[in-house]
C-alpha cells in the first residue's frame, strides 16, 4: 500500500468519478447546444470547468498535496452551502448533497488533515 489512509483513497476516487461525470455532462450539453446560438454553449462550460477542476483536485488528493485538502474542502463546502440554499427532495440532489457533506466532514477530521501535512 502507498501509505495513504483508506478514506483518502476513497475520497480521491469519488472525486475522480464526480469529475468524469461532470465532464461527460458538459460534453453532452455542448453537443445539444451546437444547434443553438453560441450564448447557450456557455452553459456547457460550467460542468466542463467543474470537471477539470475536479480532476486536478483528484490528483492532489491522490498525491496527498496540502493545497488539495484546502481546495477540496473549499469547493465541497460551497456545494453544501448552495445545496442548502436550493434544497430539493430529488434523489440526485440528496446523493450529491450528502456526498459533499461527508467529504467536508471527513476532511475536517484531525487524522485526515494530518495526512495532508
Secondary structure, 3 states (H helix, E strand, C coil): CCCCCHHHHHHHHHHHHHHHHHHHHHHHHHHHHCCCCHHHHHHHHHHHHHHHHHHHHHHHHHCCCHHHHHHHHHHHHHHHHHHHHCCCCCHHHHHHHHHHHHHHHHHHCHHHHHHCC
